[in-house]
Amino acid sequence: MNRRDLFYQHIAQTSSSPIGLEISLAEGTCIYDAGGRKYIDLIGGISVCNVGHRHPEVVEAIKRQADQYLHVLVYGELIQSPQVDYATKLAECLPSPLNSVYFTNSGAEAVEGAMKLAKRFTNRTNILAFNESYHGSTQGALSIMGDEYWRNAYRPLLPGIIHAEHNADASLELVTESVAAVFAETVQAERGVFAASSPWLKALRKRCDEMEALLIIDEVQTGFGRTGSVWNFEQHGFVPDILLLGKALGGGLPLGAFIADRKIMLSLSENPALGHITTFGGHPLSCAAGLAAFEVLLREKYHDQVEAKSHLFRSLLVHPAIRALRSSGLLMALEFDSFEINKKIIDAMLRNGVLTDWFLFAPHCMRLAPPLTISDDEIRAACAVMLDAIAHL
């Protein structure tokens, strides 16, 4: 039996039509299948590979750490240099209130930990989240996800969840003294890249302060230079109480984090002690890889190149079939009339050596989130393939 058949037989399937490429290599901005065919990667592992696949410095950091130790004990008990060094670097690059890092296995677990932290710190139970926001698919994260289609099959969900309209002034009044925390995305990626306005985000910050509710900003997809600044919230002139990170945080290995002021984070250390625990969160390999990738990003200033590359995409992708093109840096959505049209274009692009995808809440929109290292020539080549696919609908 070949590997493709074994994939369908033994790997749990989450859709009826997985992409099904057998990958033999990923390097830079490209991936290669088992036959050696090259594909320009326009989704970067869903905003994971911001400094490219297998950056040499990331690979070297992994090898170096593997020669020292792997897992040694449950998170938070032993001083492990990869965790300490990475947390310190993150704190140096964030506003001073965001100084205490809890590393998790994923962005979804970061959401779960932040929900617990907010309830514990405020002694409140209600949480406000926004329609068409995505925060992960574990049970707690699913409860605050802003789409009933994805939630409905898994009820009963957590009680005390309030859903409101994103970027709407009327939603601010729903932040009351009963609310422990507000979970928000600065850019609703899975909706098809809809950014909140700076005035609304600042008003939300002010309302949370007035009601003494924590403002939790999910930058799992937008962090690490994706939108043209290291953190997207920097562009809006406010600071969250808790920041959620994932995806690019691990440099290609599994890693998430929730970050807060130490006085908030200490709430997890008593009544009860060990208020949030994880065996593999902050794994030394993941932290070593993540730190190496972050240092590359900062040194090479890839985020400073994002707007020019985004502009090049936008200038090339002009066609009557593209109903809208929304972008927050190199997080982009191309809107078509239907999922069926979008899927035909995606499939044609794959046949011609370009990998892309669609959005959970907007299947009629194509996702573009390439490694930030993508070159102008690669952008032009990928766009040519896309326009050819559109022309042959």
PECORWO-V296504 format. One record per backbone hydrogen bond with DSSP energy under -1.0 kcal/mol. CO is the residue of the C=O (numbers start at 1). NH is the residue of the N-H. If there is no record, write none. Layout:
co:nh
CO:NH
CO:NH
This chain:
co:nh
2:6
3:7
4:8
5:9
6:10
7:11
22:34
25:32
27:30
28:53
29:41
30:27
31:39
32:24
32:25
33:36
37:33
39:31
40:355
42:369
43:46
43:47
44:48
44:49
48:50
49:52
50:372
53:28
55:59
56:60
57:61
58:62
59:63
60:64
61:65
62:66
63:67
65:68
65:69
74:77
80:84
81:85
82:86
83:87
84:88
85:89
86:90
87:91
88:92
89:93
91:94
95:98
97:99
100:260
102:258
104:256
104:282
106:110
107:111
108:112
109:113
110:114
111:115
112:116
113:117
114:118
115:119
116:120
117:121
118:122
119:123
126:180
127:162
128:183
129:164
130:133
133:146
138:142
139:143
140:144
146:132
147:151
148:152
151:154
152:155
160:127
162:129
164:131
168:171
169:172
171:174
172:175
174:176
176:179
178:126
180:214
181:128
182:216
184:218
186:196
187:189
188:194
189:192
189:193
190:361
194:188
197:201
198:202
199:203
200:204
201:205
202:206
203:207
204:208
205:209
206:210
207:211
208:213
214:182
215:241
215:242
216:184
217:244
219:223
225:228
226:330
230:224
230:225
232:235
233:236
242:217
243:259
244:219
245:257
246:249
247:250
248:251
250:253
256:104
257:245
258:102
259:243
260:100
261:265
262:266
264:267
265:268
266:269
268:275
278:75
283:287
284:288
285:289
286:290
287:291
288:292
289:293
290:294
291:295
292:296
293:297
294:298
295:299
296:300
297:301
297:302
301:304
302:305
305:309
306:310
307:311
308:312
309:313
310:314
311:315
312:316
313:317
316:318
319:322
321:323
324:335
326:333
331:328
332:368
333:326
334:366
335:323
338:342
339:343
340:344
341:345
342:346
343:347
344:348
345:349
346:350
347:351
349:354
350:353
353:40
355:42
357:367
362:359
362:365
364:336
366:334
368:332
371:374
375:379
376:380
377:381
378:382
379:383
380:384
381:385
382:386
383:387
384:388
385:389
386:390
387:391
388:392
390:393
